[in-house]
Structure formats: C-alpha cells, structure tokens
Amino acid sequence: ALDAVPEIERDDRAVQVAARVDVACKAAELPPAEALRAAVAARPDALETRLQLAERLVADGDHAAALESYLEVVRRDRKALRDRARLGMLDVFRLADDADLVSAYRRRLAAELN
C-alpha cells in the first residue's frame, strides 16, 4: 500500500503506520508470546522460533524484549536469519517511542555487525 505512494510524498507517520500494519499482519499468524517463549526455552538454538517470538513481541508492544530476541539471532546466525533479524530491528526502531532504547540497540546492533 505504501509502495503506491511516491517516496517524496511519504512522511514519517505514513512509514510508521505501514510498519504497524505489517507487524499486525505477521502477528496474526503467530502463536501467543508465552507459547513461543516456552518453545525458545526448550530449544534455544531454534532461531526461526526466536524470530517468531520477536515478531510477536513487537506486535504486543514489548519492544525491548523484541529487540533483545532479534539481537540474539543476529549474534547466532551469519546467514539469512541474521538479515531478517536485522531488518526486524530496523522496523522496531521506526515503531518504538523510546529514543533511549532505540539508541542503545542501534549501538548494540552495530557492534554485532562489525
């Protein structure tokens, strides 16, 4: 939907709304956070499940926990899941209202990528 709007006409609010819609669509297909937490606890190396947990947490508004989950995938994977987690973090940076949280996780993400 946002892709139909010329980039020059987009503002921060439009980008944020589009990100919220995307998050809600993804979350509609995900199990509850508690079920995903239990699955991650049972299999900490199941990075796809950890990504799903992060996506669920974003949709639930728990940005700090979502960023931590995404960052763990960035640490543990060097392939496609790492990039998905990085992109997920960038989405959270656009959605989160907490500038200090965003700043801290931007630094942590940069450190992991270098």
Buried (B, 14 or more C-beta within 10 A) or exposed (E): EEEEEEEEEEEEEEBBEBBBEBBEEBBEEBEEBEBBBBBBEEEEEBBEBBBBBBBBBBBBEBBBBBBBBBBBBBEBBEEEBBEBBBEBBBBBBEBBEEEEBBEEBBEBBEEBEE
